[in-house]
Amino acid sequence: MTKHTNDTGLTLVLGGTGKTGRRVAERLEALGVPVRIGSRTADRPFDWTDEGTWAPALRDAAAVYLVYYPDLAAPGAPAAIAAFTAAAEAAGVCRVVLLSGRGEEEARACEEIVRASGLAWTIVRASWFAQNFSEDYLLDPVRGGEVVLPAGDVPEPFVDAGDIADVAAAALTQDGHAGRVYELTGPRALTFAEAVAEIAGAAGRDVRYVRVRPEEYAGALEGHGVPAEVAGLLTYLFTTVLDGRNSGVGDGVRRALGRDARDFADYARETAATGVWNA
């Protein structure tokens, strides 16, 4: 039986209301692990832009699920990660699980900072989240019947956020994961057009994929009030990072959990059954 080493220590879950953080918190609570949600709206707020909120959020924490907003590839991320890991060590944190981006060279600097800290670390490098189509900026386009993106024919092995949460919860509570880097993907790669087609089939609706030039996409985002830096980051992820470097399937889910990763078709079928994609 796998030994649980964080049965009594409190775990701070950053991004605790987001796609992965919410799921990590649910899994830890189901194991009886005390959880503190790290978000700007929490009872004890955590804000990446206000270091004064960090120490109160870290107080009495034994472990941290470390998610940086908006992305480890964003400017200023390495400095923030360095300051936060130092604060975590000073607060007595023992273990950290870092959510990183697969194929993001800029994120590697943040990974190295975590590796060089005095914390027992695990890094989970995740591919594109399947749940971006149902819990994020792609939900409304799917509902509207047209997904417009600057992604071409490069396939991506979309990962289920539930798999990320399962791996993170295991790394936060069990022995054997410290010092490991897990590449988390789904079991097969699909282009964005193929992913949208699977969603359309599962939902029984006509949803089409439209490819546009990166500059058109960035302009449309800014036209809808998306801050320029966020629009720039999304464009970077869809173009520079989505260049084929991440098309291969990773074995992180199997290495960490001893089971296969969840398939995109399962995600699409189960999500469609909730009615979230109904027009």
N, C-alpha and C positions, 0 to 999 in steps of 0.2 A: 504494500500500500504506500502511496506517495505521502511523504511527510509534509505537513503544513507547518510553516515556520512563522507565520504572521497571524496566528489565531487570535491574539489579544491586542496587537498593536493597531492603532488607528491608521487608516490609509487616506491620504489626501488625493482626491481625484480631480485633477485640473480639467477644465472643459467638461465638467460633470453633468452639464445639461445638453451636451452635443451628441453627435451620432455615436461615437465610440465611448466617450466618458459616461454617458447615461447607462450604457449597457455594462460597462465595467463595474459601475457602482451597484447595479442590480445583482450582478453575479457575486460580488463581494458580500453584499448584505445577505444573500441567500446562504453564504457560507458562515454567516455569523460574525463577519469582520466589521468592526466599527468603521464607518465611512464619513468623511467630511467632503462636501461638494465644494470645489473651487471654481467660483464664477463671480461675476460682478453683482449678480442678484442674490447670492447666497446670504444666509444670516450673518456669516462672517465673510465679507466680500473678499474676492481675490481679483486683482486687476493687473495685467502685465505692464501697464503703463504707470502704475503707482506702486513703487517698491515698499511703501509704508504698509501696504496690505499683506505683504508676503509673510512676515514673521508671525502675525496673529493666525494666519491660515496654516502655517507650518507647526504651530505649537502642539506638542505631544504626538506629532505624527511619526510613525515608524517607517512608513513607505509612501512613495508618491508615484502616481500615474502622471507622467509629464507630457502634456500637450501644449505646444506653443501656438498662439494665435497671432496672425492668420496662418503662418506656415514657416517652417524652419528655413525655407529659401528666401524669406522676406528680409530686407535690410534691417540690421540691428538685432537679428535673432541671436547670433553668437554671443554678443555682449550680454543680452538678457539671460541666456542660458548659463553663462559663466557666473553671473551675479546670483542667479537663483540657486544653482547647485551649491555655491558657497554658503548661501543662507540656509539651505537644507542641511548641509553638514553641521553648521553651527547650531541648528535646532535639534540635532540628534537623530536625524533621519538615517536609516541604515540601507534602505533599498529603493531603487528607482527603476521604473520601466519607461523608456522614452519612445514615443510614437514618432517615427521618422518617415520621410518620403522616399519611396523606391526610385532610384535613379536620379535623385536631386543632389548634384555635386555640392551645391551650397549648403545642404543639410549636413554634409560630412563633417564640417567644422564643428557643428553643434554636437554631433556624435562623439567626436574626439574629446570635446570638453567634458562630456559625461563620462567617457571611458577613463579620463585622467583624474576624475574626482575620487574622493575617498569612499564613495558609495558603491554598494554591490549593484551593478547595472545589468539591464537587459535592454536590447534595442530591437524594436519591431519596425521593419521597413515595409510599409503597406503600399500596394498598388492602388489604383483608382477605386473608390468605394462604390459598390453597387447602389448603396442607399442615397447617393447623390441624385438619383433619378426619382426618389420618393420622399426625401426629407430635406432637400436643399434647393439650390437655385435651378435645378432641372425639373422640379415637380410641376411648376406652372406651365412650362412649355409642353410637357407630356400631356397634361390635362387639356391644353389648347390644341393638341393635335399636330404640333410642329416643333421639332427640336433643332435649333440653329446653332451650329458650333463650327470652329475652324479646324476640326479634326478630320483627317483624311482616311486613307485605307490602312493605317498602321493599327494592328490589333493590340488590345490591352486585356490582360487577365484580371478582370474586375474581381475585387475581394469583397466578401460579405462582412459588414461591420460586426456581426455576431461572432465571426471567427476571430477577428482582431480582439474583441472583448474576452473571448475564451482564452486566448493565448496570454493576454495581459493579466487576467485574473490568476491564471496558473503561475505566471512568473512572479506575481506579487505575493503569492501565498504558499508556494511549494519550493522545495529544494531542487537543484539541478538545472536551473535556468540562468543563474548568475554568470556573467561573462559571455552570454550567447547573443548572436545576431540572427534574427529570424526574418527571412524574406517571405512576406505573406501575400499570396495571390489566390485567385480562384483556380480551378483545375484546367481551364482552357481559356484561350484568348479570343476576343471578339473585337471587331471594329465598332466604333460608336454607331454606325448605321445598322450593324447586325444586332447590337444590344437594343436599340430602339425597336427594331423589327420583332425581337423576342418579347419585348414589353407589349407591343401592339397586339401580338398574337395572344399573349396571356390575358390581356385586358379585353380582348374582343373588340378593339377599336382601331380606327384608322389614325395611326400616328406616323408621320414621315420625318425623315432626317434630311436636313438641308445643310450643306457645307458652304461656308463663306470664307472670305479672306480674313486673316488675323486683324488687319486694321479696321475692317468692317465690324468685326465682333467687338473689338475694344471700343469703337465709337458708339455702337448700340448700347453697350453696358453703361458707358458714361452718360448717354442720353436718357437712361432710365435711373439716373441718380447714383450709380455705383461709383464710389471714390476712385480716382485715377490710379492710385497705388494698388487697389484690389483688382481693378480691371487689368492693370499691367501684369499682376501676378497670375491671374487666370489665363491670360493670353500666353504668358511664358510657359505655364504648365501644359497648355494644349498644343504648343508648337515645339519649343526647345526640348522639353522632357518627353513629349509624345512623339519621339523620332525613331522608335523601334528599339531603343535601349532596354525597354521594360517588357518587350513582347513575350519573353520566355516565362514559363511557369515556374514559380518557386515552390520549395518543399517545406517552408516554415511551419505551416499548420501541422503537417504530419510529424515533423521533427519535435515540435513542442507538445502535441496532444496525442500523437499516435493514431490519428484518423485522417481521412481525406477532407480537403477543403470543400465548402459548399458551392454548388454549381449555380451559375447565374440564372439558369432556367428555373431552379427551385425558388430562388429569390423572387423572380418575376411572377411565378404562379402564386406563391403565398402572398405577395404584396398586392397583386391584382384582386385577390379574394377579399381584401380589406375594404375595397372600394375607393382607395385613395386616388386612383387614376381616373375615376369616373369624371366625365366632363361636367 
